[in-house]
Amino acid sequence: MTDRPLTLMAVHAHPDDEATSTGGVLARYAAEGIRTVLVTCTDGGCGDGPGGIKPGEPGHDPAAVAKMRRQELETSSEVLKISDLETLDYADSGMIGWPSNEAPDSFWQTPVEVGAARLAELMRHYRPDVVVTYDENGFYGHPDHIQANRITMAALEIIDFTPKVYWTTMPHSGMQRFGEIMREFNEDMPEPDPAEAAALADIGLPDDQITTWVDTAAFSDQKFDSLAAHASQGENIFFLKMGKERFGDLMGLETFVRVKDTTGADVPETDLFAGLR
């Protein structure tokens, strides 16, 4: 037997991603005494600058934005009681099709084996029992999310132990409810055209394909506060507009697909650590 604590590692692309899809599990498992490790792959330099200055606009300074977002990430990590924060500090690649995708130092342009080797070293150090990242499409097609999936899955192939591995997702029923609430808060929001509607319908999975449903309702206030810590990106974080009560109603459950497992725990499951304790 070992006295090493059970450990969760979440691999995310940007500062603030840790809060959106995994803020609840990070807070819940920290409260349960599990070691929580957050790996943030990029510096977030393609985020909004002070005053909402967008990338490519006059006055947008990626280095200054990255410094500001690192401070916000540290605050968010404190809110979620994350045990260990690790940053790979690759340059933010920006949204698909942006010129920053082609920057040689961007995460998107980093060879997968290079990023995987760095992440594997962290895995060997922390020896996580559970690893969480995005699916192969980065949930919605963001280059850095896709790359986070690629280096995570590659790193898992070169370490000498086998954690349970999960990809974040959302059930289609949850996506539908999210769309309804967005319209409630944005009455003038136009109906999406057929192509946009089809793309939105492809996000997430049918409810019966979700393997893991984790109740994080008791930690929704922490999750909200961790998102609020990323104040510089507030214009892009819709959830902050709804207030804590409505946020808790919508975001008190986090869902995943289990893609690697050695425990034989039955699915659907309600605990990322099912079969491990």
BALOBA-1460 file (C-alpha; in Angstrom, 3 decimals):
// residues 277
<rec num="1" residu="m" x="0.000" y="0.000" z="0.000"/>
<rec num="2" residu="t" x="1.032" y="3.585" z="-0.584"/>
<rec num="3" residu="d" x="0.097" y="6.742" z="1.221"/>
<rec num="4" residu="r" x="0.219" y="8.699" z="-2.027"/>
<rec num="5" residu="p" x="-3.027" y="10.690" z="-2.318"/>
<rec num="6" residu="l" x="-5.466" y="10.022" z="-5.122"/>
<rec num="7" residu="t" x="-4.697" y="12.562" z="-7.832"/>
<rec num="8" residu="l" x="-6.718" y="14.248" z="-10.576"/>
<rec num="9" residu="m" x="-4.918" y="15.986" z="-13.459"/>
<rec num="10" residu="a" x="-6.874" y="18.309" z="-15.756"/>
<rec num="11" residu="v" x="-5.155" y="19.352" z="-18.988"/>
<rec num="12" residu="h" x="-6.582" y="22.581" z="-20.401"/>
<rec num="13" residu="a" x="-5.711" y="24.904" z="-23.245"/>
<rec num="14" residu="h" x="-6.100" y="28.437" z="-21.863"/>
<rec num="15" residu="p" x="-6.493" y="30.340" z="-18.609"/>
<rec num="16" residu="d" x="-10.254" y="30.213" z="-17.787"/>
<rec num="17" residu="d" x="-10.857" y="26.824" z="-19.461"/>
<rec num="18" residu="e" x="-10.293" y="25.110" z="-16.133"/>
<rec num="19" residu="a" x="-13.377" y="26.796" z="-14.723"/>
<rec num="20" residu="t" x="-15.914" y="26.194" z="-17.476"/>
<rec num="21" residu="s" x="-16.008" y="22.423" z="-17.839"/>
<rec num="22" residu="t" x="-14.093" y="21.182" z="-14.800"/>
<rec num="23" residu="g" x="-14.378" y="23.884" z="-12.119"/>
<rec num="24" residu="g" x="-16.928" y="21.799" z="-10.265"/>
<rec num="25" residu="v" x="-14.940" y="18.574" z="-10.185"/>
<rec num="26" residu="l" x="-11.722" y="20.388" z="-9.313"/>
<rec num="27" residu="a" x="-13.439" y="22.051" z="-6.344"/>
<rec num="28" residu="r" x="-15.343" y="18.925" z="-5.288"/>
<rec num="29" residu="y" x="-12.375" y="16.603" z="-5.327"/>
<rec num="30" residu="a" x="-10.132" y="19.122" z="-3.599"/>
<rec num="31" residu="a" x="-12.729" y="19.276" z="-0.827"/>
<rec num="32" residu="e" x="-12.638" y="15.475" z="-0.619"/>
<rec num="33" residu="g" x="-8.885" y="15.508" z="-0.023"/>
<rec num="34" residu="i" x="-7.870" y="14.476" z="-3.524"/>
<rec num="35" residu="r" x="-4.807" y="16.144" z="-5.020"/>
<rec num="36" residu="t" x="-5.839" y="18.304" z="-7.970"/>
<rec num="37" residu="v" x="-3.315" y="19.235" z="-10.641"/>
<rec num="38" residu="l" x="-4.109" y="21.767" z="-13.358"/>
<rec num="39" residu="v" x="-1.957" y="21.909" z="-16.491"/>
<rec num="40" residu="t" x="-2.616" y="24.991" z="-18.657"/>
<rec num="41" residu="c" x="-0.975" y="24.649" z="-22.053"/>
<rec num="42" residu="t" x="-1.002" y="28.205" z="-23.451"/>
<rec num="43" residu="d" x="-0.410" y="31.708" z="-22.150"/>
<rec num="44" residu="g" x="-3.807" y="33.039" z="-23.247"/>
<rec num="45" residu="g" x="-2.172" y="35.889" z="-25.181"/>
<rec num="46" residu="c" x="-4.931" y="35.878" z="-27.819"/>
<rec num="47" residu="g" x="-7.498" y="36.890" z="-25.240"/>
<rec num="48" residu="d" x="-8.973" y="40.357" z="-24.803"/>
<rec num="49" residu="g" x="-6.690" y="43.086" z="-23.546"/>
<rec num="50" residu="p" x="-7.579" y="45.793" z="-21.000"/>
<rec num="51" residu="g" x="-10.706" y="47.649" z="-22.047"/>
<rec num="52" residu="g" x="-11.792" y="44.736" z="-24.237"/>
<rec num="53" residu="i" x="-9.176" y="45.332" z="-26.929"/>
<rec num="54" residu="k" x="-9.358" y="42.392" z="-29.322"/>
<rec num="55" residu="p" x="-6.399" y="40.565" z="-30.869"/>
<rec num="56" residu="g" x="-5.279" y="42.373" z="-34.008"/>
<rec num="57" residu="e" x="-6.655" y="45.720" z="-32.881"/>
<rec num="58" residu="p" x="-4.318" y="48.646" z="-32.170"/>
<rec num="59" residu="g" x="-2.982" y="48.460" z="-28.633"/>
<rec num="60" residu="h" x="-3.395" y="44.709" z="-28.177"/>
<rec num="61" residu="d" x="-0.214" y="43.423" z="-26.547"/>
<rec num="62" residu="p" x="-0.155" y="39.598" z="-26.343"/>
<rec num="63" residu="a" x="2.676" y="39.575" z="-23.789"/>
<rec num="64" residu="a" x="0.808" y="41.959" z="-21.481"/>
<rec num="65" residu="v" x="-2.400" y="39.985" z="-21.926"/>
<rec num="66" residu="a" x="-0.563" y="36.764" z="-21.076"/>
<rec num="67" residu="k" x="0.851" y="38.292" z="-17.884"/>
<rec num="68" residu="m" x="-2.584" y="39.539" z="-16.827"/>
<rec num="69" residu="r" x="-4.201" y="36.196" z="-17.554"/>
<rec num="70" residu="r" x="-1.545" y="34.310" z="-15.594"/>
<rec num="71" residu="q" x="-2.477" y="36.347" z="-12.538"/>
<rec num="72" residu="e" x="-6.158" y="35.585" z="-13.139"/>
<rec num="73" residu="l" x="-5.351" y="31.885" z="-13.533"/>
<rec num="74" residu="e" x="-3.540" y="31.859" z="-10.207"/>
<rec num="75" residu="t" x="-6.533" y="33.516" z="-8.521"/>
<rec num="76" residu="s" x="-8.944" y="31.026" z="-10.108"/>
<rec num="77" residu="s" x="-6.753" y="28.156" z="-8.933"/>
<rec num="78" residu="e" x="-6.859" y="29.506" z="-5.386"/>
<rec num="79" residu="v" x="-10.654" y="29.754" z="-5.549"/>
<rec num="80" residu="l" x="-10.920" y="26.125" z="-6.680"/>
<rec num="81" residu="k" x="-8.343" y="25.023" z="-4.055"/>
<rec num="82" residu="i" x="-6.205" y="23.456" z="-6.782"/>
<rec num="83" residu="s" x="-3.216" y="21.722" z="-5.237"/>
<rec num="84" residu="d" x="-0.720" y="22.259" z="-8.052"/>
<rec num="85" residu="l" x="-0.744" y="24.605" z="-11.054"/>
<rec num="86" residu="e" x="1.575" y="23.855" z="-13.976"/>
<rec num="87" residu="t" x="1.830" y="26.046" z="-17.082"/>
<rec num="88" residu="l" x="3.459" y="24.981" z="-20.354"/>
<rec num="89" residu="d" x="3.336" y="28.604" z="-21.601"/>
<rec num="90" residu="y" x="2.994" y="27.912" z="-25.308"/>
<rec num="91" residu="a" x="1.814" y="30.917" z="-27.302"/>
<rec num="92" residu="d" x="-1.968" y="31.034" z="-27.651"/>
<rec num="93" residu="s" x="-2.890" y="29.982" z="-31.207"/>
<rec num="94" residu="g" x="-6.149" y="31.932" z="-31.359"/>
<rec num="95" residu="m" x="-9.377" y="30.803" z="-32.985"/>
<rec num="96" residu="i" x="-9.379" y="28.615" z="-36.080"/>
<rec num="97" residu="g" x="-8.274" y="30.564" z="-39.146"/>
<rec num="98" residu="w" x="-6.521" y="33.363" z="-37.252"/>
<rec num="99" residu="p" x="-3.026" y="34.307" z="-38.471"/>
<rec num="100" residu="s" x="-1.734" y="33.384" z="-34.998"/>
<rec num="101" residu="n" x="-2.407" y="29.725" z="-35.893"/>
<rec num="102" residu="e" x="0.707" y="29.907" z="-38.081"/>
<rec num="103" residu="a" x="3.070" y="31.466" z="-35.538"/>
<rec num="104" residu="p" x="6.014" y="29.084" z="-35.130"/>
<rec num="105" residu="d" x="5.935" y="29.322" z="-31.326"/>
<rec num="106" residu="s" x="2.182" y="28.742" z="-31.111"/>
<rec num="107" residu="f" x="0.804" y="25.665" z="-29.403"/>
<rec num="108" residu="w" x="-0.879" y="24.630" z="-32.664"/>
<rec num="109" residu="q" x="2.472" y="24.563" z="-34.463"/>
<rec num="110" residu="t" x="4.270" y="22.695" z="-31.689"/>
<rec num="111" residu="p" x="5.073" y="19.098" z="-32.682"/>
<rec num="112" residu="v" x="2.799" y="16.772" z="-30.742"/>
<rec num="113" residu="e" x="5.720" y="14.661" z="-29.582"/>
<rec num="114" residu="v" x="7.402" y="17.732" z="-28.076"/>
<rec num="115" residu="g" x="4.346" y="18.792" z="-26.104"/>
<rec num="116" residu="a" x="3.628" y="15.191" z="-25.136"/>
<rec num="117" residu="a" x="7.135" y="14.707" z="-23.757"/>
<rec num="118" residu="r" x="6.759" y="17.743" z="-21.498"/>
<rec num="119" residu="l" x="3.334" y="16.627" z="-20.299"/>
<rec num="120" residu="a" x="4.549" y="13.069" z="-19.740"/>
<rec num="121" residu="e" x="7.197" y="14.412" z="-17.369"/>
<rec num="122" residu="l" x="4.463" y="16.067" z="-15.325"/>
<rec num="123" residu="m" x="2.438" y="12.858" z="-15.364"/>
<rec num="124" residu="r" x="5.442" y="10.901" z="-14.107"/>
<rec num="125" residu="h" x="5.946" y="13.453" z="-11.343"/>
<rec num="126" residu="y" x="2.339" y="13.602" z="-10.147"/>
<rec num="127" residu="r" x="1.226" y="10.067" z="-11.199"/>
<rec num="128" residu="p" x="-2.438" y="11.025" z="-11.641"/>
<rec num="129" residu="d" x="-5.078" y="8.360" z="-11.093"/>
<rec num="130" residu="v" x="-7.484" y="10.299" z="-13.324"/>
<rec num="131" residu="v" x="-6.689" y="12.521" z="-16.305"/>
<rec num="132" residu="v" x="-9.257" y="14.848" z="-17.885"/>
<rec num="133" residu="t" x="-8.946" y="16.751" z="-21.164"/>
<rec num="134" residu="y" x="-11.013" y="17.536" z="-24.281"/>
<rec num="135" residu="d" x="-12.211" y="15.205" z="-27.013"/>
<rec num="136" residu="e" x="-10.489" y="14.900" z="-30.395"/>
<rec num="137" residu="n" x="-12.340" y="17.952" z="-31.729"/>
<rec num="138" residu="g" x="-11.496" y="20.049" z="-28.685"/>
<rec num="139" residu="f" x="-15.245" y="20.085" z="-27.879"/>
<rec num="140" residu="y" x="-15.909" y="22.840" z="-30.419"/>
<rec num="141" residu="g" x="-12.955" y="22.852" z="-32.801"/>
<rec num="142" residu="h" x="-10.550" y="25.296" z="-31.168"/>
<rec num="143" residu="p" x="-6.981" y="24.540" z="-32.349"/>
<rec num="144" residu="d" x="-5.481" y="24.707" z="-28.857"/>
<rec num="145" residu="h" x="-8.167" y="22.422" z="-27.425"/>
<rec num="146" residu="i" x="-7.515" y="19.901" z="-30.189"/>
<rec num="147" residu="q" x="-3.781" y="20.121" z="-29.508"/>
<rec num="148" residu="a" x="-4.358" y="19.614" z="-25.771"/>
<rec num="149" residu="n" x="-6.170" y="16.380" z="-26.587"/>
<rec num="150" residu="r" x="-3.366" y="15.279" z="-28.907"/>
<rec num="151" residu="i" x="-0.515" y="15.840" z="-26.474"/>
<rec num="152" residu="t" x="-2.472" y="14.297" z="-23.603"/>
<rec num="153" residu="m" x="-3.285" y="11.124" z="-25.468"/>
<rec num="154" residu="a" x="0.288" y="10.921" z="-26.786"/>
<rec num="155" residu="a" x="1.743" y="11.457" z="-23.307"/>
<rec num="156" residu="l" x="-0.390" y="8.631" z="-21.943"/>
<rec num="157" residu="e" x="1.218" y="6.287" z="-24.458"/>
<rec num="158" residu="i" x="4.750" y="6.932" z="-23.170"/>
<rec num="159" residu="i" x="4.255" y="6.722" z="-19.412"/>
<rec num="160" residu="d" x="4.514" y="3.467" z="-17.481"/>
<rec num="161" residu="f" x="1.138" y="3.537" z="-15.727"/>
<rec num="162" residu="t" x="-2.491" y="3.764" z="-16.845"/>
<rec num="163" residu="p" x="-4.808" y="6.374" z="-15.326"/>
<rec num="164" residu="k" x="-8.510" y="6.521" z="-15.946"/>
<rec num="165" residu="v" x="-8.952" y="9.030" z="-18.784"/>
<rec num="166" residu="y" x="-11.946" y="11.222" z="-19.493"/>
<rec num="167" residu="w" x="-12.926" y="13.728" z="-22.152"/>
<rec num="168" residu="t" x="-15.163" y="16.636" z="-21.205"/>
<rec num="169" residu="t" x="-18.484" y="16.836" z="-22.978"/>
<rec num="170" residu="m" x="-22.059" y="18.046" z="-22.601"/>
<rec num="171" residu="p" x="-25.290" y="16.107" z="-23.134"/>
<rec num="172" residu="h" x="-27.517" y="17.317" z="-25.948"/>
<rec num="173" residu="s" x="-30.261" y="17.974" z="-23.389"/>
<rec num="174" residu="g" x="-27.881" y="20.330" z="-21.582"/>
<rec num="175" residu="m" x="-26.909" y="22.098" z="-24.801"/>
<rec num="176" residu="q" x="-30.596" y="22.659" z="-25.565"/>
<rec num="177" residu="r" x="-31.196" y="24.127" z="-22.122"/>
<rec num="178" residu="f" x="-28.113" y="26.326" z="-22.484"/>
<rec num="179" residu="g" x="-29.457" y="27.672" z="-25.778"/>
<rec num="180" residu="e" x="-32.802" y="28.480" z="-24.156"/>
<rec num="181" residu="i" x="-31.128" y="30.387" z="-21.329"/>
<rec num="182" residu="m" x="-28.914" y="32.294" z="-23.760"/>
<rec num="183" residu="r" x="-32.046" y="33.487" z="-25.536"/>
<rec num="184" residu="e" x="-33.595" y="34.445" z="-22.211"/>
<rec num="185" residu="f" x="-30.658" y="36.754" z="-21.512"/>
<rec num="186" residu="n" x="-30.292" y="37.917" z="-25.130"/>
<rec num="187" residu="e" x="-33.798" y="38.538" z="-26.420"/>
<rec num="188" residu="d" x="-32.474" y="40.136" z="-29.607"/>
<rec num="189" residu="m" x="-30.250" y="37.174" z="-30.466"/>
<rec num="190" residu="p" x="-31.073" y="36.117" z="-34.032"/>
<rec num="191" residu="e" x="-31.997" y="32.562" z="-34.915"/>
<rec num="192" residu="p" x="-28.931" y="30.681" z="-36.173"/>
<rec num="193" residu="d" x="-28.849" y="29.888" z="-39.872"/>
<rec num="194" residu="p" x="-29.182" y="26.192" z="-40.820"/>
<rec num="195" residu="a" x="-25.397" y="25.655" z="-41.025"/>
<rec num="196" residu="e" x="-24.831" y="27.212" z="-37.591"/>
<rec num="197" residu="a" x="-27.732" y="25.233" z="-36.134"/>
<rec num="198" residu="a" x="-26.302" y="21.984" z="-37.512"/>
<rec num="199" residu="a" x="-22.865" y="22.798" z="-36.089"/>
<rec num="200" residu="l" x="-24.351" y="23.541" z="-32.664"/>
<rec num="201" residu="a" x="-26.333" y="20.311" z="-32.766"/>
<rec num="202" residu="d" x="-23.092" y="18.380" z="-33.211"/>
<rec num="203" residu="i" x="-21.543" y="19.813" z="-30.029"/>
<rec num="204" residu="g" x="-21.635" y="17.381" z="-27.149"/>
<rec num="205" residu="l" x="-23.180" y="13.915" z="-27.222"/>
<rec num="206" residu="p" x="-26.599" y="12.258" z="-26.961"/>
<rec num="207" residu="d" x="-27.448" y="11.791" z="-23.314"/>
<rec num="208" residu="d" x="-27.191" y="8.001" z="-23.527"/>
<rec num="209" residu="q" x="-23.558" y="8.213" z="-24.677"/>
<rec num="210" residu="i" x="-22.433" y="10.143" z="-21.580"/>
<rec num="211" residu="t" x="-20.601" y="7.718" z="-19.299"/>
<rec num="212" residu="t" x="-20.024" y="9.928" z="-16.275"/>
<rec num="213" residu="w" x="-22.322" y="12.417" z="-14.543"/>
<rec num="214" residu="v" x="-20.741" y="14.191" z="-11.578"/>
<rec num="215" residu="d" x="-22.900" y="16.227" z="-9.197"/>
<rec num="216" residu="t" x="-21.039" y="19.464" z="-8.448"/>
<rec num="217" residu="a" x="-24.015" y="21.575" z="-7.364"/>
<rec num="218" residu="a" x="-22.543" y="22.155" z="-3.900"/>
<rec num="219" residu="f" x="-19.531" y="23.797" z="-5.558"/>
<rec num="220" residu="s" x="-21.291" y="25.950" z="-8.151"/>
<rec num="221" residu="d" x="-20.534" y="29.161" z="-6.227"/>
<rec num="222" residu="q" x="-16.821" y="28.314" z="-6.291"/>
<rec num="223" residu="k" x="-17.058" y="27.552" z="-9.983"/>
<rec num="224" residu="f" x="-18.772" y="30.902" z="-10.613"/>
<rec num="225" residu="d" x="-16.122" y="32.731" z="-8.588"/>
<rec num="226" residu="s" x="-13.328" y="30.989" z="-10.492"/>
<rec num="227" residu="l" x="-14.842" y="32.164" z="-13.764"/>
<rec num="228" residu="a" x="-15.265" y="35.655" z="-12.324"/>
<rec num="229" residu="a" x="-11.543" y="35.641" z="-11.501"/>
<rec num="230" residu="h" x="-10.965" y="35.838" z="-15.268"/>
<rec num="231" residu="a" x="-12.504" y="39.299" z="-15.329"/>
<rec num="232" residu="s" x="-10.491" y="40.497" z="-18.325"/>
<rec num="233" residu="q" x="-12.378" y="37.991" z="-20.484"/>
<rec num="234" residu="g" x="-15.776" y="38.787" z="-18.989"/>
<rec num="235" residu="e" x="-17.216" y="39.900" z="-22.330"/>
<rec num="236" residu="n" x="-16.648" y="36.375" z="-23.620"/>
<rec num="237" residu="i" x="-17.929" y="34.519" z="-20.550"/>
<rec num="238" residu="f" x="-21.705" y="34.418" z="-20.971"/>
<rec num="239" residu="f" x="-22.227" y="32.514" z="-17.716"/>
<rec num="240" residu="l" x="-21.250" y="35.508" z="-15.602"/>
<rec num="241" residu="k" x="-24.280" y="37.422" z="-16.849"/>
<rec num="242" residu="m" x="-26.804" y="35.086" z="-15.261"/>
<rec num="243" residu="g" x="-25.799" y="35.453" z="-11.587"/>
<rec num="244" residu="k" x="-24.911" y="32.736" z="-9.138"/>
<rec num="245" residu="e" x="-28.377" y="31.258" z="-8.603"/>
<rec num="246" residu="r" x="-29.173" y="30.662" z="-12.269"/>
<rec num="247" residu="f" x="-25.575" y="29.629" z="-12.878"/>
<rec num="248" residu="g" x="-25.922" y="26.955" z="-10.216"/>
<rec num="249" residu="d" x="-29.159" y="25.693" z="-11.775"/>
<rec num="250" residu="l" x="-27.460" y="25.255" z="-15.154"/>
<rec num="251" residu="m" x="-23.912" y="24.340" z="-14.190"/>
<rec num="252" residu="g" x="-24.285" y="22.075" z="-11.157"/>
<rec num="253" residu="l" x="-23.541" y="18.911" z="-13.113"/>
<rec num="254" residu="e" x="-20.376" y="18.115" z="-15.070"/>
<rec num="255" residu="t" x="-20.350" y="15.365" z="-17.662"/>
<rec num="256" residu="f" x="-17.627" y="13.261" z="-19.260"/>
<rec num="257" residu="v" x="-16.892" y="10.340" z="-21.531"/>
<rec num="258" residu="r" x="-14.602" y="7.684" z="-20.114"/>
<rec num="259" residu="v" x="-12.078" y="6.662" z="-22.751"/>
<rec num="260" residu="k" x="-9.500" y="4.651" z="-20.756"/>
<rec num="261" residu="d" x="-10.194" y="2.487" z="-17.727"/>
<rec num="262" residu="t" x="-8.587" y="-0.399" z="-15.876"/>
<rec num="263" residu="t" x="-10.984" y="-0.530" z="-12.931"/>
<rec num="264" residu="g" x="-13.991" y="-2.159" z="-14.580"/>
<rec num="265" residu="a" x="-16.305" y="0.303" z="-12.815"/>
<rec num="266" residu="d" x="-19.819" y="0.171" z="-14.219"/>
<rec num="267" residu="v" x="-21.104" y="2.979" z="-16.403"/>
<rec num="268" residu="p" x="-22.917" y="5.251" z="-16.225"/>
<rec num="269" residu="e" x="-20.974" y="6.386" z="-13.178"/>
<rec num="270" residu="t" x="-21.251" y="9.390" z="-10.886"/>
<rec num="271" residu="d" x="-17.624" y="9.649" z="-9.766"/>
<rec num="272" residu="l" x="-14.420" y="10.070" z="-11.782"/>
<rec num="273" residu="f" x="-12.744" y="7.935" z="-9.106"/>
<rec num="274" residu="a" x="-15.240" y="5.072" z="-9.299"/>
<rec num="275" residu="g" x="-13.317" y="1.827" z="-8.867"/>
<rec num="276" residu="l" x="-10.359" y="3.618" z="-7.291"/>
<rec num="277" residu="r" x="-11.708" y="4.107" z="-3.766"/>
